[in-house]
Amino acid sequence: MYTTSQVAEQLQLTNKKVLLFLKKGNLKVEKTHNGYLFTEEQIEQIKEIYEASAQTIETKQNDTDHNIDIIKELTQKLIKLEEKVETKANEVVSVQILEHRCEIEDLKKVVVKLENQVEQLNEQVTLLKADLEDQKKIITFKPKKRFAILSIFGV
């Protein structure tokens, strides 16, 4: 029979770890006023539990390493996608700018046409005003002739 300290020394573990693996394996050991006593068979069972636990930890570490690799790969893919989206957005903006430039050029042509039309209308208005003034002069001049004719007849 071996004490907890002897088992720990033999398996190169701490006393706490020996007791932890004792609980994990649900092993029934003899309890004394100084601690626990282990048989060779129980020590072998604790060793098996410890090795299985170490393999589980190693497997988890490998899984963690694999997950880290996946995360790195996904991060790289995400960066590439972000770059593609930014490039696409820049292309879209460039196309929109070109379309707006064309629209502005078309609007400039329309504005020039409208300016020409306004100029022509102003010229027509000026001519019409001149004609109107001439007609006003004629109308104002006619009543004088009329009075002159009436005064000849004595009316």
C-alpha positions as CSV (number, residue, x, y, z in Angstrom):
1,M,0.0,0.0,0.0
2,Y,1.2,3.5,-0.9
3,T,0.3,6.9,0.5
4,T,-0.8,9.8,-1.6
5,S,2.7,11.4,-1.5
6,Q,4.3,8.2,-2.6
7,V,1.9,7.8,-5.6
8,A,2.5,11.4,-6.5
9,E,6.3,10.9,-6.5
10,Q,6.0,7.7,-8.4
11,L,3.8,9.2,-11.1
12,Q,5.6,12.6,-11.0
13,L,2.4,14.5,-10.1
14,T,1.4,16.7,-7.2
15,N,-0.7,15.3,-4.4
16,K,-3.7,17.4,-5.5
17,K,-3.5,15.9,-9.0
18,V,-3.4,12.4,-7.6
19,L,-6.5,13.2,-5.6
20,L,-8.1,14.8,-8.7
21,F,-7.6,11.7,-10.8
22,L,-8.8,9.6,-7.9
23,K,-12.1,11.4,-8.0
24,K,-12.2,11.3,-11.8
25,G,-11.9,7.6,-11.8
26,N,-14.3,7.0,-8.9
27,L,-11.7,4.8,-7.3
28,K,-12.5,3.3,-3.9
29,V,-9.3,3.6,-1.8
30,E,-8.7,3.0,1.8
31,K,-8.9,6.1,3.9
32,T,-6.8,6.5,7.1
33,H,-6.4,9.3,9.6
34,N,-3.3,10.4,7.7
35,G,-4.8,10.3,4.2
36,Y,-5.4,7.7,1.6
37,L,-3.7,4.3,0.8
38,F,-3.4,3.1,-2.8
39,T,-2.9,-0.4,-4.2
40,E,-0.7,-1.2,-7.2
41,E,-3.8,-1.7,-9.3
42,Q,-5.2,1.7,-8.2
43,I,-1.9,3.4,-9.0
44,E,-2.1,1.9,-12.5
45,Q,-5.7,3.1,-12.9
46,I,-4.6,6.6,-11.8
47,K,-1.8,6.5,-14.3
48,E,-4.2,5.5,-17.1
49,I,-6.6,8.3,-16.2
50,Y,-3.6,10.8,-16.2
51,E,-2.4,9.6,-19.6
52,A,-6.0,9.8,-21.0
53,S,-6.3,13.3,-19.6
54,A,-2.9,14.3,-21.1
55,Q,-4.0,12.9,-24.5
56,T,-7.3,14.9,-24.2
57,I,-5.3,18.0,-23.4
58,E,-3.0,17.4,-26.4
59,T,-6.0,16.8,-28.6
60,K,-7.6,20.0,-27.4
61,Q,-4.3,21.8,-28.1
62,N,-4.2,20.4,-31.6
63,D,-7.8,21.4,-32.1
64,T,-7.0,24.9,-30.8
65,D,-4.0,25.2,-33.2
66,H,-6.2,24.0,-36.0
67,N,-8.9,26.5,-35.1
68,I,-6.3,29.3,-35.0
69,D,-5.1,28.3,-38.5
70,I,-8.8,28.4,-39.7
71,I,-9.2,31.8,-38.1
72,K,-6.1,33.1,-39.8
73,E,-7.2,31.8,-43.1
74,L,-10.7,33.3,-42.7
75,T,-9.1,36.6,-41.7
76,Q,-7.0,36.6,-44.9
77,K,-10.1,35.9,-47.0
78,L,-12.0,38.6,-45.2
79,I,-9.2,41.1,-46.0
80,K,-9.1,40.1,-49.6
81,L,-12.9,40.5,-49.8
82,E,-12.8,43.9,-48.2
83,E,-10.1,44.9,-50.8
84,K,-12.3,43.7,-53.6
85,V,-15.4,45.5,-52.2
86,E,-13.3,48.7,-51.9
87,T,-12.1,48.3,-55.5
88,K,-15.6,47.7,-56.8
89,A,-16.9,50.7,-54.9
90,N,-14.2,52.9,-56.4
91,E,-15.1,51.6,-59.8
92,V,-18.8,52.4,-59.3
93,V,-17.9,55.9,-58.1
94,S,-15.7,56.5,-61.1
95,V,-18.5,55.4,-63.4
96,Q,-21.0,57.6,-61.6
97,I,-18.6,60.6,-61.9
98,L,-18.3,60.0,-65.6
99,E,-22.1,59.8,-66.0
100,H,-22.5,63.0,-64.0
101,R,-19.9,64.7,-66.2
102,C,-21.9,63.7,-69.3
103,E,-25.1,65.0,-67.7
104,I,-23.3,68.3,-66.8
105,E,-22.1,68.7,-70.4
106,D,-25.6,68.1,-71.7
107,L,-27.0,70.6,-69.2
108,K,-24.4,73.1,-70.3
109,K,-25.6,72.7,-73.9
110,V,-29.2,73.2,-72.8
111,V,-28.2,76.3,-70.9
112,V,-26.4,77.8,-73.9
113,K,-29.5,77.1,-76.1
114,L,-31.7,78.8,-73.4
115,E,-29.3,81.8,-73.2
116,N,-29.5,82.2,-77.0
117,Q,-33.3,81.9,-76.9
118,V,-33.5,84.5,-74.2
119,E,-31.2,86.8,-76.2
120,Q,-33.4,86.4,-79.2
121,L,-36.5,87.1,-77.2
122,N,-34.9,90.2,-75.7
123,E,-34.0,91.4,-79.2
124,Q,-37.6,90.7,-80.3
125,V,-38.9,92.5,-77.2
126,T,-36.7,95.5,-78.0
127,L,-37.9,95.5,-81.6
128,L,-41.5,95.2,-80.4
129,K,-41.0,98.1,-78.0
130,A,-39.6,100.2,-80.8
131,D,-42.6,99.3,-83.1
132,L,-44.9,100.1,-80.2
133,E,-43.3,103.4,-79.7
134,D,-43.6,104.2,-83.4
135,Q,-47.3,103.2,-83.4
136,K,-47.8,105.4,-80.3
137,K,-46.3,108.3,-82.2
138,I,-48.5,107.6,-85.2
139,I,-51.6,107.3,-83.0
140,T,-50.7,110.5,-81.2
141,F,-50.0,112.2,-84.4
142,K,-53.2,111.2,-86.1
143,P,-55.5,113.1,-83.7
144,K,-53.7,116.3,-84.6
145,K,-54.5,115.8,-88.3
146,R,-58.0,115.1,-87.4
147,F,-58.4,118.3,-85.5
148,A,-56.8,120.1,-88.4
149,I,-59.3,118.7,-90.8
150,L,-62.2,119.4,-88.5
151,S,-61.1,122.9,-88.0
152,I,-61.1,123.4,-91.7
153,F,-64.7,122.3,-91.8
154,G,-65.4,124.4,-88.8
155,V,-66.6,121.8,-86.5
